Amino acid sequence: MVAYLLKLKLILLRNSLRRSPWQIVGIVFGALYGIGILTLLIGALFFLGMSDPALARTVVILAGSALLLGWGLVPLLATGVDMTLDPARFVTFAIPMPQMLTGLALGSLIGIPGLITLLASLAQAFSWWAHPAAVLAGIPAALIAVMSCVVLARMTVAATTSLASSRRFKDVAGLIAIVPLVLIGPIFGTMATAFSASGNFLADLADGLAWTPFGAAWAIPGDIAMGNPGAAAARFVIAAAFLALITWAWKVLLARALVTPAHNATARRGAGKLGFFARFPATPTGAVAARALTYWIRDPRYGASLIIIPALVVVLVFTGIQGGEGIPPVVLGLGPLVAFLLAFGISADISYDNTAFALHISTGVSGTADRAGRAIACAVFALPATLAAAVVPPVLIGQPEAIPVLLGLSLGLLLSGLGLSSVFSARYTYNVPLPGENAFKTPPGSTGRTMLVQFLWLAVQFVIALPLLVPAALYTFGAGGWWGWVTLVLGVLYGSAAMIAGIRIGGKWLDRRAPEVLLAVSVNK
């Protein structure tokens, strides 16, 4: 039965490559990337074996602990990454549990991540070539570490089998995954500060991890090489016990998932709640605004931009604190930046609709109502966020006199950007992640067109913003404080006019070519 499960994994992998030539291209590039990373790792491990055993041990423990932690977290944050042997698919098959556990665990090694992990772990064991006893101890330790990675990942999948069927869980998990990516700068900055404050920080961290399940297996060959067989034996027991524990937990969770298969949580949702539709007027514009605002709240492809904005605030403030400046003056640009990003957020909203855009055509919604509804939905939260980002920073750093110019520039960019996005999303479409897919997925063959359309949007927005940038620049370079008030008045009036013009122009274009737009956004399905 184990052989059949492994054969099934290979057949599913082969069939997936037959669906599209882009699948083959992706596999080839992934394999080349993996081979390159593996080659670098093997070379680094070879030279590491010639260095001080204590240094080599520290590096191996830290890298191995991160690897094991990554295997446990990736299935949680990136649901659906590799579900070819999803436990939920075996609900109707009476496969003995030991054989299923073995087959699923070994099947996880069939693929680029599994093979790279296995080969890199074995290479790590052989990197202790200068200490033969460490090599002999490192091989079984590496196998235990690899199986711990696989079983931990499978345990996570089994634990989230029911949750994975929930759209809300996928949305939240996808958005959570954005946070560490955006905050990677502050994270590394904090680590650098800790390193400089403690010269032995890494070594002390590795010593601590070596007594945990995450680093125990990776510390064994280093302990043997440094003449600590007793510590190596104790850590072998820790690593083996951890593998046995997560295997037992996986067995329990898998048995529960097979007996109680995943269900659709939306089936139990009560009826009669209209949500935002009850809060907007019963007009075409109000209906579109309610629908678009629902997307902003529930669709991670929209919500990703909302998560990034507060993270940018953290990055800007952290940069100043690290430089010993307190809150840095660069935060004064937060208002225009927030306005710019939020206005750009609806530049591809029809593309995100996909086939749902047919509802607008079949119900006879005018192009102007469509454009206005989407702009209003974005403005519901974009306007308060822009006002806060333009007013709070100058108050905090003691420059309240800069509020008028920042407020004018921010409002002008937001309003004119919403108008420009209303035109662009009606005229220029490109492939985006489908509903329910990862917000950061790039559809094959769409990178060039996407970059071109986005660059064109940026160029046009810069031209439109020139009447706002000129008085703002005059204020900045000391031409007079009254230029800040000129910027404020101009930002409100000019930005409003630009938004209204963009909604009308985009609405006319949408009325003329609505069928073509529907065809364009439905191709990627």
Secondary structure, DSSP 8 states (H G I E B T S, - for coil): -HHHHHHHHHHHHHHHHHH-HHHHHHHHHHHHHHHHHHHHHHHHHHHHHTS-HHHHHHHHHHHHHHHHHHHHHHHHHSTTSS-TT-GGGGTT----HHHHHHHHHHHTTSSHHHHHHHHHHHHHHHTTTT-HHHHHHHHHHHHHHHHHHHHHHHHHHHHTHHHHT-HHHHHHHHHHHHHHHHTHHHHHHHHHHHHHH-TTHHHHHHHHHTTSTTTHHHHHHHHHHTT-HHHHHHHHHHHHHHHHHHHHHHHHHHHHHHHS----GGGG--S---GGGGTS-SSHHHHHHHHHHHHHHH-HHHHHHHHHHHHHHHHHHHHHHHTT-SS-GGGGGHHHHHHHHHHHTTTTHHHHHGGGGHHHHHTT--HHHHHHHHHHHHHHHHHHHHHHHHHHHHHHTT-GGGHHHHHHHHHHHHHHHHHHHHHHHHH-------TTS-TT---TT-HHHHHHHHHHHHHHHHHHHHHHHHHHHHHHTTS-THHHHHHHHHHHHHHHHHHHHHHHHHHHHHHHHHHHHHHHHHS--
